[in-house]
Amino acid sequence: MDSVETGIVREWRDAEGWGTIECPNVPSHCWVHFSAVQVPGYRGLRPGQSVAFRYRAGDQDGYAFVATEVWPEGADRSWAPPSVSTPSAAHSSELTIEFDKPDQ
C-alpha cells in the first residue's frame, strides 16, 4: 500500500503515544504510533485533525492496518526525523577489563 491516503484522526492518546485514523479507502481504522508522525518537535496528533498517511496491513492491538508515515494534510513533507548514523557527543562510555595473570 504505497499510495498516500487522507483521513481524520479519530483518537489520539498523548500519554501512550498512539491513536487511530479513519479513512474511507481503508476498511477499518488505521492504528498509528507517534514514531510514524512526520512533524518536527513533539510528535503528536489531535482528534479531528486532517492528515495524509501511508499504511500497511498488520495486526496491532486489534487493528488490521498500521500507518507507516503520517503528516498533517497539506503540510510540507520535506522534514524528516534526524538520522542516527553517528554516535552522539552527548553521551559516551568506556569499559576496561583487566584479568589477573595466572600463577606460573
Gaussian input, Z-matrix of N, CA and C with variables (Angstrom, degrees):
# hf/3-21g

backbone

0 1
 N
 C     1     B1
 C     2     B2     1     A1
 N     3     B3     2     A2     1     D1
 C     4     B4     3     A3     2     D2
 C     5     B5     4     A4     3     D3
 N     6     B6     5     A5     4     D4
 C     7     B7     6     A6     5     D5
 C     8     B8     7     A7     6     D6
 N     9     B9     8     A8     7     D7
 C    10    B10     9     A9     8     D8
 C    11    B11    10    A10     9     D9
 N    12    B12    11    A11    10    D10
 C    13    B13    12    A12    11    D11
 C    14    B14    13    A13    12    D12
 N    15    B15    14    A14    13    D13
 C    16    B16    15    A15    14    D14
 C    17    B17    16    A16    15    D15
 N    18    B18    17    A17    16    D16
 C    19    B19    18    A18    17    D17
 C    20    B20    19    A19    18    D18
 N    21    B21    20    A20    19    D19
 C    22    B22    21    A21    20    D20
 C    23    B23    22    A22    21    D21
 N    24    B24    23    A23    22    D22
 C    25    B25    24    A24    23    D23
 C    26    B26    25    A25    24    D24
 N    27    B27    26    A26    25    D25
 C    28    B28    27    A27    26    D26
 C    29    B29    28    A28    27    D27
 N    30    B30    29    A29    28    D28
 C    31    B31    30    A30    29    D29
 C    32    B32    31    A31    30    D30
 N    33    B33    32    A32    31    D31
 C    34    B34    33    A33    32    D32
 C    35    B35    34    A34    33    D33
 N    36    B36    35    A35    34    D34
 C    37    B37    36    A36    35    D35
 C    38    B38    37    A37    36    D36
 N    39    B39    38    A38    37    D37
 C    40    B40    39    A39    38    D38
 C    41    B41    40    A40    39    D39
 N    42    B42    41    A41    40    D40
 C    43    B43    42    A42    41    D41
 C    44    B44    43    A43    42    D42
 N    45    B45    44    A44    43    D43
 C    46    B46    45    A45    44    D44
 C    47    B47    46    A46    45    D45
 N    48    B48    47    A47    46    D46
 C    49    B49    48    A48    47    D47
 C    50    B50    49    A49    48    D48
 N    51    B51    50    A50    49    D49
 C    52    B52    51    A51    50    D50
 C    53    B53    52    A52    51    D51
 N    54    B54    53    A53    52    D52
 C    55    B55    54    A54    53    D53
 C    56    B56    55    A55    54    D54
 N    57    B57    56    A56    55    D55
 C    58    B58    57    A57    56    D56
 C    59    B59    58    A58    57    D57
 N    60    B60    59    A59    58    D58
 C    61    B61    60    A60    59    D59
 C    62    B62    61    A61    60    D60
 N    63    B63    62    A62    61    D61
 C    64    B64    63    A63    62    D62
 C    65    B65    64    A64    63    D63
 N    66    B66    65    A65    64    D64
 C    67    B67    66    A66    65    D65
 C    68    B68    67    A67    66    D66
 N    69    B69    68    A68    67    D67
 C    70    B70    69    A69    68    D68
 C    71    B71    70    A70    69    D69
 N    72    B72    71    A71    70    D70
 C    73    B73    72    A72    71    D71
 C    74    B74    73    A73    72    D72
 N    75    B75    74    A74    73    D73
 C    76    B76    75    A75    74    D74
 C    77    B77    76    A76    75    D75
 N    78    B78    77    A77    76    D76
 C    79    B79    78    A78    77    D77
 C    80    B80    79    A79    78    D78
 N    81    B81    80    A80    79    D79
 C    82    B82    81    A81    80    D80
 C    83    B83    82    A82    81    D81
 N    84    B84    83    A83    82    D82
 C    85    B85    84    A84    83    D83
 C    86    B86    85    A85    84    D84
 N    87    B87    86    A86    85    D85
 C    88    B88    87    A87    86    D86
 C    89    B89    88    A88    87    D87
 N    90    B90    89    A89    88    D88
 C    91    B91    90    A90    89    D89
 C    92    B92    91    A91    90    D90
 N    93    B93    92    A92    91    D91
 C    94    B94    93    A93    92    D92
 C    95    B95    94    A94    93    D93
 N    96    B96    95    A95    94    D94
 C    97    B97    96    A96    95    D95
 C    98    B98    97    A97    96    D96
 N    99    B99    98    A98    97    D97
 C   100   B100    99    A99    98    D98
 C   101   B101   100   A100    99    D99
 N   102   B102   101   A101   100   D100
 C   103   B103   102   A102   101   D101
 C   104   B104   103   A103   102   D102
 N   105   B105   104   A104   103   D103
 C   106   B106   105   A105   104   D104
 C   107   B107   106   A106   105   D105
 N   108   B108   107   A107   106   D106
 C   109   B109   108   A108   107   D107
 C   110   B110   109   A109   108   D108
 N   111   B111   110   A110   109   D109
 C   112   B112   111   A111   110   D110
 C   113   B113   112   A112   111   D111
 N   114   B114   113   A113   112   D112
 C   115   B115   114   A114   113   D113
 C   116   B116   115   A115   114   D114
 N   117   B117   116   A116   115   D115
 C   118   B118   117   A117   116   D116
 C   119   B119   118   A118   117   D117
 N   120   B120   119   A119   118   D118
 C   121   B121   120   A120   119   D119
 C   122   B122   121   A121   120   D120
 N   123   B123   122   A122   121   D121
 C   124   B124   123   A123   122   D122
 C   125   B125   124   A124   123   D123
 N   126   B126   125   A125   124   D124
 C   127   B127   126   A126   125   D125
 C   128   B128   127   A127   126   D126
 N   129   B129   128   A128   127   D127
 C   130   B130   129   A129   128   D128
 C   131   B131   130   A130   129   D129
 N   132   B132   131   A131   130   D130
 C   133   B133   132   A132   131   D131
 C   134   B134   133   A133   132   D132
 N   135   B135   134   A134   133   D133
 C   136   B136   135   A135   134   D134
 C   137   B137   136   A136   135   D135
 N   138   B138   137   A137   136   D136
 C   139   B139   138   A138   137   D137
 C   140   B140   139   A139   138   D138
 N   141   B141   140   A140   139   D139
 C   142   B142   141   A141   140   D140
 C   143   B143   142   A142   141   D141
 N   144   B144   143   A143   142   D142
 C   145   B145   144   A144   143   D143
 C   146   B146   145   A145   144   D144
 N   147   B147   146   A146   145   D145
 C   148   B148   147   A147   146   D146
 C   149   B149   148   A148   147   D147
 N   150   B150   149   A149   148   D148
 C   151   B151   150   A150   149   D149
 C   152   B152   151   A151   150   D150
 N   153   B153   152   A152   151   D151
 C   154   B154   153   A153   152   D152
 C   155   B155   154   A154   153   D153
 N   156   B156   155   A155   154   D154
 C   157   B157   156   A156   155   D155
 C   158   B158   157   A157   156   D156
 N   159   B159   158   A158   157   D157
 C   160   B160   159   A159   158   D158
 C   161   B161   160   A160   159   D159
 N   162   B162   161   A161   160   D160
 C   163   B163   162   A162   161   D161
 C   164   B164   163   A163   162   D162
 N   165   B165   164   A164   163   D163
 C   166   B166   165   A165   164   D164
 C   167   B167   166   A166   165   D165
 N   168   B168   167   A167   166   D166
 C   169   B169   168   A168   167   D167
 C   170   B170   169   A169   168   D168
 N   171   B171   170   A170   169   D169
 C   172   B172   171   A171   170   D170
 C   173   B173   172   A172   171   D171
 N   174   B174   173   A173   172   D172
 C   175   B175   174   A174   173   D173
 C   176   B176   175   A175   174   D174
 N   177   B177   176   A176   175   D175
 C   178   B178   177   A177   176   D176
 C   179   B179   178   A178   177   D177
 N   180   B180   179   A179   178   D178
 C   181   B181   180   A180   179   D179
 C   182   B182   181   A181   180   D180
 N   183   B183   182   A182   181   D181
 C   184   B184   183   A183   182   D182
 C   185   B185   184   A184   183   D183
 N   186   B186   185   A185   184   D184
 C   187   B187   186   A186   185   D185
 C   188   B188   187   A187   186   D186
 N   189   B189   188   A188   187   D187
 C   190   B190   189   A189   188   D188
 C   191   B191   190   A190   189   D189
 N   192   B192   191   A191   190   D190
 C   193   B193   192   A192   191   D191
 C   194   B194   193   A193   192   D192
 N   195   B195   194   A194   193   D193
 C   196   B196   195   A195   194   D194
 C   197   B197   196   A196   195   D195
 N   198   B198   197   A197   196   D196
 C   199   B199   198   A198   197   D197
 C   200   B200   199   A199   198   D198
 N   201   B201   200   A200   199   D199
 C   202   B202   201   A201   200   D200
 C   203   B203   202   A202   201   D201
 N   204   B204   203   A203   202   D202
 C   205   B205   204   A204   203   D203
 C   206   B206   205   A205   204   D204
 N   207   B207   206   A206   205   D205
 C   208   B208   207   A207   206   D206
 C   209   B209   208   A208   207   D207
 N   210   B210   209   A209   208   D208
 C   211   B211   210   A210   209   D209
 C   212   B212   211   A211   210   D210
 N   213   B213   212   A212   211   D211
 C   214   B214   213   A213   212   D212
 C   215   B215   214   A214   213   D213
 N   216   B216   215   A215   214   D214
 C   217   B217   216   A216   215   D215
 C   218   B218   217   A217   216   D216
 N   219   B219   218   A218   217   D217
 C   220   B220   219   A219   218   D218
 C   221   B221   220   A220   219   D219
 N   222   B222   221   A221   220   D220
 C   223   B223   222   A222   221   D221
 C   224   B224   223   A223   222   D222
 N   225   B225   224   A224   223   D223
 C   226   B226   225   A225   224   D224
 C   227   B227   226   A226   225   D225
 N   228   B228   227   A227   226   D226
 C   229   B229   228   A228   227   D227
 C   230   B230   229   A229   228   D228
 N   231   B231   230   A230   229   D229
 C   232   B232   231   A231   230   D230
 C   233   B233   232   A232   231   D231
 N   234   B234   233   A233   232   D232
 C   235   B235   234   A234   233   D233
 C   236   B236   235   A235   234   D234
 N   237   B237   236   A236   235   D235
 C   238   B238   237   A237   236   D236
 C   239   B239   238   A238   237   D237
 N   240   B240   239   A239   238   D238
 C   241   B241   240   A240   239   D239
 C   242   B242   241   A241   240   D240
 N   243   B243   242   A242   241   D241
 C   244   B244   243   A243   242   D242
 C   245   B245   244   A244   243   D243
 N   246   B246   245   A245   244   D244
 C   247   B247   246   A246   245   D245
 C   248   B248   247   A247   246   D246
 N   249   B249   248   A248   247   D247
 C   250   B250   249   A249   248   D248
 C   251   B251   250   A250   249   D249
 N   252   B252   251   A251   250   D250
 C   253   B253   252   A252   251   D251
 C   254   B254   253   A253   252   D252
 N   255   B255   254   A254   253   D253
 C   256   B256   255   A255   254   D254
 C   257   B257   256   A256   255   D255
 N   258   B258   257   A257   256   D256
 C   259   B259   258   A258   257   D257
 C   260   B260   259   A259   258   D258
 N   261   B261   260   A260   259   D259
 C   262   B262   261   A261   260   D260
 C   263   B263   262   A262   261   D261
 N   264   B264   263   A263   262   D262
 C   265   B265   264   A264   263   D263
 C   266   B266   265   A265   264   D264
 N   267   B267   266   A266   265   D265
 C   268   B268   267   A267   266   D266
 C   269   B269   268   A268   267   D267
 N   270   B270   269   A269   268   D268
 C   271   B271   270   A270   269   D269
 C   272   B272   271   A271   270   D270
 N   273   B273   272   A272   271   D271
 C   274   B274   273   A273   272   D272
 C   275   B275   274   A274   273   D273
 N   276   B276   275   A275   274   D274
 C   277   B277   276   A276   275   D275
 C   278   B278   277   A277   276   D276
 N   279   B279   278   A278   277   D277
 C   280   B280   279   A279   278   D278
 C   281   B281   280   A280   279   D279
 N   282   B282   281   A281   280   D280
 C   283   B283   282   A282   281   D281
 C   284   B284   283   A283   282   D282
 N   285   B285   284   A284   283   D283
 C   286   B286   285   A285   284   D284
 C   287   B287   286   A286   285   D285
 N   288   B288   287   A287   286   D286
 C   289   B289   288   A288   287   D287
 C   290   B290   289   A289   288   D288
 N   291   B291   290   A290   289   D289
 C   292   B292   291   A291   290   D290
 C   293   B293   292   A292   291   D291
 N   294   B294   293   A293   292   D292
 C   295   B295   294   A294   293   D293
 C   296   B296   295   A295   294   D294
 N   297   B297   296   A296   295   D295
 C   298   B298   297   A297   296   D296
 C   299   B299   298   A298   297   D297
 N   300   B300   299   A299   298   D298
 C   301   B301   300   A300   299   D299
 C   302   B302   301   A301   300   D300
 N   303   B303   302   A302   301   D301
 C   304   B304   303   A303   302   D302
 C   305   B305   304   A304   303   D303
 N   306   B306   305   A305   304   D304
 C   307   B307   306   A306   305   D305
 C   308   B308   307   A307   306   D306
 N   309   B309   308   A308   307   D307
 C   310   B310   309   A309   308   D308
 C   311   B311   310   A310   309   D309

   B1=1.4338
   B2=1.5200
   B3=1.3082
   B4=1.4491
   B5=1.5208
   B6=1.3267
   B7=1.4555
   B8=1.5279
   B9=1.3163
   B10=1.4617
   B11=1.5239
   B12=1.3087
   B13=1.4589
   B14=1.5166
   B15=1.3149
   B16=1.4594
   B17=1.5171
   B18=1.3143
   B19=1.4507
   B20=1.5129
   B21=1.3232
   B22=1.4572
   B23=1.5267
   B24=1.3251
   B25=1.4616
   B26=1.5297
   B27=1.3157
   B28=1.4632
   B29=1.5143
   B30=1.3122
   B31=1.4543
   B32=1.5217
   B33=1.3294
   B34=1.4588
   B35=1.5158
   B36=1.3207
   B37=1.4619
   B38=1.5204
   B39=1.3243
   B40=1.4724
   B41=1.5186
   B42=1.3131
   B43=1.4710
   B44=1.5220
   B45=1.3336
   B46=1.4617
   B47=1.5176
   B48=1.3401
   B49=1.4574
   B50=1.5153
   B51=1.3320
   B52=1.4627
   B53=1.5198
   B54=1.3262
   B55=1.4535
   B56=1.5149
   B57=1.3298
   B58=1.4651
   B59=1.5259
   B60=1.3259
   B61=1.4635
   B62=1.5249
   B63=1.3199
   B64=1.4690
   B65=1.5188
   B66=1.3409
   B67=1.4612
   B68=1.5204
   B69=1.3220
   B70=1.4664
   B71=1.5297
   B72=1.3305
   B73=1.4616
   B74=1.5218
   B75=1.3346
   B76=1.4665
   B77=1.5203
   B78=1.3430
   B79=1.4607
   B80=1.5305
   B81=1.3229
   B82=1.4655
   B83=1.5190
   B84=1.3051
   B85=1.4694
   B86=1.5215
   B87=1.3103
   B88=1.4610
   B89=1.5264
   B90=1.3326
   B91=1.4618
   B92=1.5261
   B93=1.3353
   B94=1.4655
   B95=1.5289
   B96=1.3360
   B97=1.4611
   B98=1.5235
   B99=1.3381
   B100=1.4703
   B101=1.5176
   B102=1.3319
   B103=1.4662
   B104=1.5271
   B105=1.3418
   B106=1.4660
   B107=1.5234
   B108=1.3234
   B109=1.4643
   B110=1.5282
   B111=1.3234
   B112=1.4637
   B113=1.5281
   B114=1.3351
   B115=1.4629
   B116=1.5252
   B117=1.3254
   B118=1.4620
   B119=1.5264
   B120=1.3143
   B121=1.4564
   B122=1.5159
   B123=1.3154
   B124=1.4638
   B125=1.5216
   B126=1.3015
   B127=1.4691
   B128=1.5168
   B129=1.2970
   B130=1.4536
   B131=1.5162
   B132=1.3124
   B133=1.4591
   B134=1.5215
   B135=1.3482
   B136=1.4554
   B137=1.5223
   B138=1.3154
   B139=1.4639
   B140=1.5296
   B141=1.3317
   B142=1.4603
   B143=1.5157
   B144=1.3306
   B145=1.4702
   B146=1.5208
   B147=1.3269
   B148=1.4592
   B149=1.5273
   B150=1.3336
   B151=1.4592
   B152=1.5187
   B153=1.3197
   B154=1.4669
   B155=1.5201
   B156=1.3280
   B157=1.4624
   B158=1.5190
   B159=1.3282
   B160=1.4643
   B161=1.5136
   B162=1.3131
   B163=1.4595
   B164=1.5177
   B165=1.3370
   B166=1.4601
   B167=1.5206
   B168=1.3103
   B169=1.4596
   B170=1.5185
   B171=1.3014
   B172=1.4600
   B173=1.5134
   B174=1.2940
   B175=1.4550
   B176=1.5172
   B177=1.3254
   B178=1.4612
   B179=1.5190
   B180=1.3170
   B181=1.4691
   B182=1.5253
   B183=1.3270
   B184=1.4565
   B185=1.5179
   B186=1.3110
   B187=1.4679
   B188=1.5208
   B189=1.3363
   B190=1.4652
   B191=1.5329
   B192=1.3318
   B193=1.4663
   B194=1.5213
   B195=1.3501
   B196=1.4663
   B197=1.5274
   B198=1.3199
   B199=1.4679
   B200=1.5242
   B201=1.3235
   B202=1.4615
   B203=1.5317
   B204=1.3232
   B205=1.4672
   B206=1.5212
   B207=1.3213
   B208=1.4660
   B209=1.5191
   B210=1.3426
   B211=1.4542
   B212=1.5210
   B213=1.3364
   B214=1.4620
   B215=1.5227
   B216=1.3232
   B217=1.4610
   B218=1.5244
   B219=1.3292
   B220=1.4539
   B221=1.5168
   B222=1.3242
   B223=1.4683
   B224=1.5208
   B225=1.3129
   B226=1.4609
   B227=1.5231
   B228=1.3171
   B229=1.4638
   B230=1.5173
   B231=1.3096
   B232=1.4631
   B233=1.5289
   B234=1.3376
   B235=1.4601
   B236=1.5175
   B237=1.2938
   B238=1.4626
   B239=1.5148
   B240=1.3286
   B241=1.4593
   B242=1.5239
   B243=1.3262
   B244=1.4600
   B245=1.5196
   B246=1.2971
   B247=1.4578
   B248=1.5256
   B249=1.3021
   B250=1.4608
   B251=1.5215
   B252=1.3355
   B253=1.4606
   B254=1.5255
   B255=1.3125
   B256=1.4616
   B257=1.5249
   B258=1.3270
   B259=1.4618
   B260=1.5252
   B261=1.2890
   B262=1.4523
   B263=1.5296
   B264=1.3127
   B265=1.4609
   B266=1.5244
   B267=1.3239
   B268=1.4563
   B269=1.5159
   B270=1.2925
   B271=1.4539
   B272=1.5208
   B273=1.2939
   B274=1.4552
   B275=1.5146
   B276=1.3094
   B277=1.4602
   B278=1.5134
   B279=1.3025
   B280=1.4550
   B281=1.5208
   B282=1.3078
   B283=1.4564
   B284=1.5170
   B285=1.3209
   B286=1.4669
   B287=1.5205
   B288=1.3046
   B289=1.4635
   B290=1.5070
   B291=1.3210
   B292=1.4533
   B293=1.5171
   B294=1.2883
   B295=1.4588
   B296=1.5155
   B297=1.3232
   B298=1.4605
   B299=1.5170
   B300=1.3230
   B301=1.4592
   B302=1.5205
   B303=1.3034
   B304=1.4744
   B305=1.5250
   B306=1.3172
   B307=1.4682
   B308=1.5186
   B309=1.2840
   B310=1.4659
   B311=1.4841
   A1=108.02
   A2=116.72
   A3=121.33
   A4=112.19
   A5=117.68
   A6=119.05
   A7=110.39
   A8=114.77
   A9=121.30
   A10=107.82
   A11=116.42
   A12=122.75
   A13=108.82
   A14=116.97
   A15=121.34
   A16=107.97
   A17=115.31
   A18=119.74
   A19=111.38
   A20=114.87
   A21=122.88
   A22=108.52
   A23=116.24
   A24=120.72
   A25=107.14
   A26=116.62
   A27=121.09
   A28=112.00
   A29=116.37
   A30=120.44
   A31=107.67
   A32=116.87
   A33=120.72
   A34=108.60
   A35=116.64
   A36=123.08
   A37=109.15
   A38=115.93
   A39=120.98
   A40=112.21
   A41=117.04
   A42=120.88
   A43=112.34
   A44=117.16
   A45=121.12
   A46=112.77
   A47=117.70
   A48=121.70
   A49=115.62
   A50=117.42
   A51=119.49
   A52=110.30
   A53=114.64
   A54=120.55
   A55=110.40
   A56=115.70
   A57=120.80
   A58=110.14
   A59=114.07
   A60=122.46
   A61=107.13
   A62=115.78
   A63=121.19
   A64=108.08
   A65=115.72
   A66=121.40
   A67=108.21
   A68=119.15
   A69=120.83
   A70=113.45
   A71=118.58
   A72=121.69
   A73=113.84
   A74=116.94
   A75=121.81
   A76=106.64
   A77=118.37
   A78=121.20
   A79=115.77
   A80=118.73
   A81=121.34
   A82=108.16
   A83=116.92
   A84=119.03
   A85=109.97
   A86=115.24
   A87=122.47
   A88=108.07
   A89=117.30
   A90=122.96
   A91=108.55
   A92=117.30
   A93=120.74
   A94=109.93
   A95=115.76
   A96=123.88
   A97=107.79
   A98=116.44
   A99=119.59
   A100=112.44
   A101=118.84
   A102=121.02
   A103=112.54
   A104=118.14
   A105=121.89
   A106=111.97
   A107=117.98
   A108=122.15
   A109=108.84
   A110=116.30
   A111=122.93
   A112=110.53
   A113=116.12
   A114=121.84
   A115=107.89
   A116=117.48
   A117=118.67
   A118=110.14
   A119=116.54
   A120=120.67
   A121=111.98
   A122=115.49
   A123=120.87
   A124=110.03
   A125=116.69
   A126=121.36
   A127=109.94
   A128=115.49
   A129=120.57
   A130=110.16
   A131=116.13
   A132=123.40
   A133=108.11
   A134=116.55
   A135=121.95
   A136=109.34
   A137=118.49
   A138=119.62
   A139=109.94
   A140=116.05
   A141=121.82
   A142=113.62
   A143=117.95
   A144=122.13
   A145=109.89
   A146=116.65
   A147=122.57
   A148=108.32
   A149=116.71
   A150=121.72
   A151=111.64
   A152=114.95
   A153=122.62
   A154=105.56
   A155=116.60
   A156=118.41
   A157=112.16
   A158=114.27
   A159=124.11
   A160=106.07
   A161=117.22
   A162=119.74
   A163=111.02
   A164=114.74
   A165=121.80
   A166=107.91
   A167=115.91
   A168=120.15
   A169=107.77
   A170=117.06
   A171=121.03
   A172=109.55
   A173=116.66
   A174=120.43
   A175=108.70
   A176=116.21
   A177=121.24
   A178=108.53
   A179=116.27
   A180=121.68
   A181=112.58
   A182=117.04
   A183=121.35
   A184=114.89
   A185=118.22
   A186=121.83
   A187=108.82
   A188=116.69
   A189=122.08
   A190=113.01
   A191=117.25
   A192=120.76
   A193=109.68
   A194=114.93
   A195=122.16
   A196=108.43
   A197=116.58
   A198=120.82
   A199=109.16
   A200=116.51
   A201=121.37
   A202=112.07
   A203=116.92
   A204=123.58
   A205=107.50
   A206=117.02
   A207=121.91
   A208=108.20
   A209=116.93
   A210=121.42
   A211=108.62
   A212=117.71
   A213=119.86
   A214=110.25
   A215=116.50
   A216=120.79
   A217=109.40
   A218=116.41
   A219=122.52
   A220=114.35
   A221=118.06
   A222=120.82
   A223=111.04
   A224=115.31
   A225=121.87
   A226=108.38
   A227=116.56
   A228=120.38
   A229=112.79
   A230=118.74
   A231=119.79
   A232=111.50
   A233=117.61
   A234=120.19
   A235=108.82
   A236=116.98
   A237=122.28
   A238=107.86
   A239=117.80
   A240=118.77
   A241=110.44
   A242=117.57
   A243=119.45
   A244=111.61
   A245=113.75
   A246=120.24
   A247=109.28
   A248=116.54
   A249=120.59
   A250=107.29
   A251=114.80
   A252=118.73
   A253=112.05
   A254=116.28
   A255=119.25
   A256=108.77
   A257=117.35
   A258=119.58
   A259=111.38
   A260=116.24
   A261=122.00
   A262=110.05
   A263=115.59
   A264=119.83
   A265=110.80
   A266=116.64
   A267=120.60
   A268=112.45
   A269=117.84
   A270=120.30
   A271=109.23
   A272=115.05
   A273=119.62
   A274=108.03
   A275=116.39
   A276=120.37
   A277=108.83
   A278=114.19
   A279=119.72
   A280=107.85
   A281=116.57
   A282=122.09
   A283=108.35
   A284=115.55
   A285=121.02
   A286=107.83
   A287=116.45
   A288=121.21
   A289=108.27
   A290=116.52
   A291=120.94
   A292=107.57
   A293=116.32
   A294=122.06
   A295=110.04
   A296=116.06
   A297=119.35
   A298=107.83
   A299=115.32
   A300=119.63
   A301=108.11
   A302=118.10
   A303=119.48
   A304=110.60
   A305=116.63
   A306=121.44
   A307=108.95
   A308=115.58
   A309=118.53
   A310=111.81
   D1=81.03
   D2=-174.85
   D3=-94.13
   D4=-6.84
   D5=-178.65
   D6=-74.76
   D7=157.18
   D8=177.35
   D9=-92.75
   D10=128.52
   D11=177.86
   D12=-111.29
   D13=164.06
   D14=172.22
   D15=-121.33
   D16=147.05
   D17=-179.07
   D18=-158.73
   D19=-175.23
   D20=-179.15
   D21=-119.20
   D22=133.54
   D23=175.48
   D24=-70.32
   D25=118.52
   D26=-179.54
   D27=-92.74
   D28=-31.28
   D29=-176.55
   D30=-148.94
   D31=140.43
   D32=173.93
   D33=-145.63
   D34=125.13
   D35=-179.38
   D36=-109.55
   D37=95.47
   D38=-178.54
   D39=-54.90
   D40=-45.97
   D41=-175.60
   D42=-63.52
   D43=-28.14
   D44=-178.45
   D45=-104.74
   D46=-13.83
   D47=176.13
   D48=74.26
   D49=33.37
   D50=177.02
   D51=-150.95
   D52=166.17
   D53=178.19
   D54=-165.91
   D55=-165.31
   D56=179.47
   D57=-133.62
   D58=152.48
   D59=178.17
   D60=-121.61
   D61=137.34
   D62=175.52
   D63=-107.05
   D64=133.60
   D65=-178.50
   D66=-145.06
   D67=134.22
   D68=-179.56
   D69=-61.11
   D70=-25.06
   D71=-177.80
   D72=-89.19
   D73=-3.53
   D74=178.22
   D75=-111.24
   D76=125.91
   D77=-173.46
   D78=-57.98
   D79=-26.38
   D80=177.04
   D81=-141.89
   D82=176.34
   D83=178.53
   D84=-59.49
   D85=149.77
   D86=-179.34
   D87=-106.06
   D88=125.77
   D89=-179.79
   D90=-77.47
   D91=140.91
   D92=179.05
   D93=-137.54
   D94=134.94
   D95=177.11
   D96=-101.54
   D97=152.32
   D98=-178.08
   D99=-57.84
   D100=-28.58
   D101=-178.60
   D102=-66.52
   D103=-17.26
   D104=178.21
   D105=-88.60
   D106=-10.68
   D107=-177.02
   D108=-78.07
   D109=120.51
   D110=-173.84
   D111=-99.91
   D112=73.33
   D113=175.10
   D114=-137.97
   D115=150.62
   D116=176.17
   D117=-73.40
   D118=155.17
   D119=178.51
   D120=78.71
   D121=-145.63
   D122=-178.60
   D123=-65.16
   D124=125.43
   D125=-177.64
   D126=-91.70
   D127=95.06
   D128=179.49
   D129=-146.67
   D130=166.63
   D131=178.12
   D132=-128.45
   D133=168.93
   D134=177.79
   D135=-122.26
   D136=138.35
   D137=173.76
   D138=-55.96
   D139=135.34
   D140=-177.74
   D141=90.57
   D142=-10.75
   D143=-179.16
   D144=-70.33
   D145=137.77
   D146=176.09
   D147=-87.06
   D148=127.95
   D149=-176.69
   D150=-132.81
   D151=157.35
   D152=168.85
   D153=-106.24
   D154=148.26
   D155=-177.13
   D156=-160.20
   D157=160.40
   D158=170.18
   D159=-114.98
   D160=151.06
   D161=-177.34
   D162=-148.09
   D163=170.16
   D164=175.76
   D165=-140.71
   D166=160.49
   D167=173.03
   D168=-71.02
   D169=141.54
   D170=-179.96
   D171=-178.71
   D172=163.57
   D173=179.47
   D174=-114.12
   D175=106.67
   D176=-179.74
   D177=-132.34
   D178=113.69
   D179=178.10
   D180=51.97
   D181=35.93
   D182=178.20
   D183=88.00
   D184=0.13
   D185=177.63
   D186=-97.00
   D187=136.80
   D188=-175.23
   D189=-82.90
   D190=-12.42
   D191=-178.45
   D192=-132.58
   D193=145.62
   D194=-177.71
   D195=-127.83
   D196=129.06
   D197=176.40
   D198=-74.35
   D199=134.86
   D200=178.90
   D201=-102.02
   D202=-25.39
   D203=175.23
   D204=-147.26
   D205=135.44
   D206=177.96
   D207=-139.42
   D208=137.61
   D209=176.02
   D210=-148.81
   D211=154.04
   D212=178.85
   D213=-57.49
   D214=135.22
   D215=-179.43
   D216=-59.03
   D217=132.01
   D218=-179.88
   D219=83.86
   D220=-5.22
   D221=-179.37
   D222=-77.17
   D223=155.13
   D224=175.51
   D225=-70.51
   D226=119.73
   D227=-179.02
   D228=-88.75
   D229=14.53
   D230=-177.69
   D231=-72.49
   D232=-17.66
   D233=177.44
   D234=-73.80
   D235=140.35
   D236=175.26
   D237=-139.50
   D238=149.22
   D239=178.28
   D240=-60.85
   D241=148.82
   D242=-179.33
   D243=-62.34
   D244=142.49
   D245=178.61
   D246=-82.06
   D247=140.19
   D248=178.11
   D249=-108.63
   D250=80.97
   D251=-177.28
   D252=-110.23
   D253=-15.47
   D254=178.97
   D255=-127.86
   D256=154.22
   D257=179.16
   D258=-61.90
   D259=146.77
   D260=178.97
   D261=-81.89
   D262=145.40
   D263=175.76
   D264=-79.73
   D265=-8.09
   D266=-177.96
   D267=-74.42
   D268=-19.97
   D269=-177.30
   D270=-147.45
   D271=138.20
   D272=172.31
   D273=-150.57
   D274=156.94
   D275=177.74
   D276=-148.68
   D277=162.75
   D278=-179.71
   D279=-146.05
   D280=145.12
   D281=178.45
   D282=-133.37
   D283=128.41
   D284=177.00
   D285=-120.47
   D286=128.13
   D287=177.94
   D288=-117.57
   D289=126.11
   D290=177.27
   D291=-120.24
   D292=134.32
   D293=178.33
   D294=-103.81
   D295=143.96
   D296=174.11
   D297=-68.23
   D298=141.63
   D299=176.73
   D300=-73.55
   D301=137.47
   D302=179.77
   D303=-66.50
   D304=147.65
   D305=176.72
   D306=-62.56
   D307=135.60
   D308=-179.33
   D309=-106.16

